[in-house]
Amino acid sequence: MIPEPAPAPSPPVAEIVVSRADGSELIATTDTPMTLVKGARREAALVRRAVFITTSLTVVRPAEGDSDGGVRYRWSYEGFVQRQMCFTSMTGLFSCTLAEVERTPDAERGEAPLLGAGSLKARATALFAADRRANLDPMLRAGGVAVASPSAPGKP
């Protein structure tokens, strides 16, 4: 028997995905009531439509070398229209067809260096303190409330 050749090694990974977030957002909805007529028969119907976008945000860094300087983010979004027909029977039962989704021409993609995320994390304590002074403290003062000192362990 002739031995099978060893598989070729995989090419090195150029970048590592640090994080990824995907989602969708409803932009607009409408329900259009209709009465369908066919001969002597009448039926209550509703066309339910929605416009939504899907989004993706991915943060990547080089697999080797400077892991902070080469951090980039990639983003994309695409628009869609969804349509669904719904009917009310003579008995009052309500049912809908499967939703049909069509892509719109609205789509964008981009990439840019990730700037400021590290410095934002480093400034978090100062941001929290400024937010407390600007938003929380005035609300508490207006309500006549004071913040008590933290209790020692085991004391109320």
Secondary structure, 3 states (H helix, E strand, C coil): CCCCCCCCCCCCCCEEEEEEEEEEEEEEEEEEEEEEEECCEEEEEEEEEEEEEEEEEEEEEECCCCCCCCCEEEEEEEEEEEEEEEEECCCCCEEECCCEEEEEEEEEEEEEECCCHHHHHHCHHHHHHHHHHHHHHHHHHHCCCCCCCCCCCCCC
